[in-house]
Amino acid sequence: MSPIQILSLLLALSTALNIAVSTGLLARKGGVGVPQAALTGAGAAATALGIYFAAVAAYS
């Protein structure tokens, strides 16, 4: 992998982590329990990474 590809992957992972944390905190603030908030955040992160990887696959 080239350095640009590695940096792009790290940026995608960082963005997915930020999405997961913010979604989990919003869910927790909305009144759900910690396990449900964690699952909600993980689902949001997986969706964000899935969209990113689909875009990369379509581009290459």
C-alpha positions in Angstrom: 0.0 0.0 0.0 1.2 3.5 -0.8 1.4 6.1 2.0 -1.6 8.0 0.5 -3.7 4.8 0.7 -2.7 4.2 4.3 -3.5 7.8 5.3 -6.8 7.6 3.5 -7.7 4.4 5.4 -6.7 6.0 8.7 -8.8 9.0 7.9 -11.8 6.7 7.2 -11.2 4.9 10.5 -11.0 8.1 12.4 -14.2 9.4 10.8 -16.0 6.1 11.6 -14.8 6.3 15.2 -16.0 9.9 15.6 -19.4 8.8 14.1 -19.6 5.9 16.4 -18.8 7.9 19.6 -21.2 10.7 18.7 -24.0 8.3 17.8 -23.5 6.3 20.9 -23.5 9.5 23.1 -26.7 10.7 21.3 -28.4 7.4 21.9 -27.3 7.3 25.5 -28.6 10.9 26.0 -31.8 9.7 24.3 -32.5 7.4 27.2 -31.3 3.9 26.0 -29.0 1.8 28.1 -25.3 1.6 27.6 -25.3 -1.8 25.7 -27.9 -0.5 23.2 -26.0 2.8 22.8 -22.8 0.9 22.1 -24.5 -1.3 19.5 -26.1 1.8 17.9 -22.7 3.5 17.6 -21.1 0.3 16.3 -23.8 0.0 13.7 -23.3 3.6 12.6 -19.5 3.1 12.3 -20.0 -0.1 10.3 -22.4 1.7 7.9 -19.9 4.6 7.5 -17.0 2.2 6.7 -19.2 0.1 4.4 -20.1 3.2 2.4 -16.4 4.2 2.2 -15.2 0.8 1.1 -18.0 0.6 -1.5 -17.0 3.9 -2.9 -13.3 2.8 -3.0 -14.3 -0.5 -4.7 -16.4 1.4 -7.3 -13.6 3.9 -8.0 -10.9 1.3 -8.6 
